[in-house]
Amino acid sequence: MFGRRRARHNDPMSIRMATADELPLLQDVERAAGRLFREIGMPSVADDEPLSLDVLAGYQRAGRAWVTADDAGRPVAYLIAKQVDGNLHLAQVSVHPAAARRGLGRALIDHAGAHAKDAGLPALTLITFARVPWNAPYYERCGFWSLDDAELTPGLRALRRDEAARGLDRWPRVCMRRDL
């Protein structure tokens, strides 16, 4: 199911826009990636439903839903993003566990960064779990750094409030930034 081809960070052919008919496959990738949270004692995160097809369609129509596909053309990783306070905010980055550790997530992040830079945006931002190895520590390796409370923009503060209302603050969360 998942091709062996390793994405190269500078290989634009490995990343493309998601199509509308692939949105259910993005949900499948998210569910599979989410199962890993069960192994580290975060079952409610593992059981959380992926974004709805309507929400994913909004990102896709806006031109901010990118995928990396296997050799059969089936998405195995995706990234969706939106503008928040003049930066490109990575709303979700997911890689199917069967396709992990091939540089797909990093390639998608770099692609989003190039897209943002071309659009004149100064930075990428995201919100993630502070102590999950494939979350904040991974993003640090990708050039992001943690923002302290004084550095949070109004939009990031609003996103954090929404997360808290959904119960995600049960585990430490962090806002991060990477300048372009």
C-alpha positions in Angstrom: 0.0 0.0 0.0 2.7 2.5 0.9 5.5 3.0 -1.6 9.2 2.9 -0.6 10.1 6.1 -2.3 11.6 8.6 0.1 10.5 12.2 -0.3 13.4 14.6 -0.7 12.9 18.0 0.8 13.6 19.7 -2.6 11.5 17.3 -4.7 8.3 19.3 -5.6 6.9 16.3 -7.4 6.4 14.4 -4.1 4.0 17.0 -2.8 0.7 18.1 -4.5 -2.6 19.7 -3.6 -5.2 17.4 -2.2 -8.2 16.7 -4.4 -11.7 16.8 -3.1 -12.2 13.1 -3.6 -9.2 12.4 -1.4 -10.5 14.1 1.7 -11.9 10.9 3.3 -8.4 9.4 2.8 -6.9 12.3 4.8 -9.3 11.4 7.6 -8.0 7.8 7.4 -4.4 9.1 7.7 -5.4 11.2 10.7 -7.1 8.3 12.4 -4.1 6.0 11.9 -1.6 8.6 13.1 -3.8 9.4 16.1 -3.7 5.8 17.3 -0.1 6.3 18.4 -1.3 8.5 21.2 -2.9 5.5 22.9 0.6 4.0 23.3 1.7 7.0 25.4 -1.4 7.2 27.7 -3.4 9.7 25.7 -6.4 7.6 24.7 -8.8 10.6 24.3 -6.5 12.1 21.7 -6.2 8.7 20.0 -10.0 8.4 19.9 -10.6 12.0 18.7 -12.4 12.1 15.4 -10.5 13.8 12.5 -11.6 17.1 11.0 -14.9 16.9 9.2 -15.0 16.6 5.4 -16.5 20.1 5.3 -13.6 21.6 7.2 -11.1 19.7 5.1 -12.9 20.9 2.0 -12.5 24.5 3.1 -8.7 24.0 3.3 -8.7 22.2 0.0 -10.7 25.0 -1.7 -8.4 27.6 -0.2 -5.4 25.9 -1.8 -3.9 25.0 1.6 -4.2 21.2 1.7 -1.1 19.4 0.5 -0.5 15.7 0.4 2.4 13.3 -0.2 1.2 10.2 -2.0 2.5 6.6 -2.3 3.5 5.1 -5.6 -0.2 4.3 -6.3 -1.1 8.0 -5.8 -2.9 7.4 -2.5 -2.2 10.1 0.2 0.0 8.9 3.0 0.7 12.3 4.6 -0.9 15.6 4.6 -0.7 19.2 5.9 -3.4 21.8 6.1 -2.8 25.4 6.9 -4.5 28.8 7.3 -3.4 32.4 7.8 -3.4 33.5 11.4 -2.2 37.0 12.3 -0.2 37.4 9.1 1.6 34.0 9.4 0.8 30.6 7.9 -0.5 28.5 10.7 -0.1 24.7 10.3 -3.4 23.4 11.5 -2.6 19.8 11.0 0.4 17.7 9.9 -0.2 13.9 9.8 1.7 11.0 8.4 0.4 7.5 8.3 2.5 5.3 10.6 3.3 2.9 7.8 4.9 5.8 5.9 6.6 7.4 8.9 10.3 8.2 9.2 10.8 9.0 5.5 10.9 12.7 5.8 7.4 13.2 4.5 6.2 15.5 7.4 9.3 17.7 7.1 9.0 17.9 3.3 5.4 19.0 3.8 6.4 21.6 6.3 9.2 22.9 4.1 6.7 23.1 1.2 4.2 25.1 3.3 7.1 27.3 4.3 8.0 28.0 0.6 4.3 28.7 -0.1 4.2 31.1 2.8 7.4 32.9 1.8 6.2 33.2 -1.8 3.0 34.8 -0.4 5.1 37.3 1.6 4.3 35.8 5.0 7.1 36.0 7.6 6.7 32.8 9.5 5.0 29.4 10.1 3.2 28.8 13.4 1.6 25.8 15.0 0.3 24.5 18.3 1.3 21.1 19.5 1.8 18.8 22.5 4.9 19.9 24.4 6.1 16.5 25.6 5.1 14.1 22.8 8.2 13.0 21.0 6.7 13.4 17.5 5.2 16.8 18.4 7.2 19.7 19.9 10.6 18.0 20.0 10.1 17.0 16.3 9.1 20.6 15.3 12.2 21.9 17.1 14.3 19.7 14.8 12.4 21.3 11.9 13.5 24.8 13.0 10.5 25.9 15.2 10.9 27.3 18.7 8.4 27.6 21.5 6.8 31.0 22.1 6.2 32.3 25.6 2.9 33.8 26.6 4.1 37.3 25.9 4.9 36.4 22.3 1.5 34.9 21.5 -0.6 36.8 18.9 -4.3 37.4 19.4 -5.1 34.6 16.9 -2.9 32.1 18.6 -4.5 33.0 21.9 -7.9 32.4 20.4 -6.9 29.0 19.0 -5.5 28.0 22.4 -8.8 29.0 24.1 -10.7 26.8 21.5 -8.3 23.9 22.3 -8.8 24.3 26.0 -12.6 24.2 25.5 -12.1 20.9 23.7 -10.1 19.5 26.6 -6.7 19.5 24.9 -5.1 21.3 27.8 -5.2 18.1 29.8 -1.6 17.7 28.5 0.9 20.6 28.1 0.5 22.4 24.8 2.9 24.9 23.2 2.7 27.5 20.4 5.7 27.4 18.1 7.1 29.6 15.3 9.6 29.2 12.5 10.7 32.4 10.7 11.0 32.2 6.9 
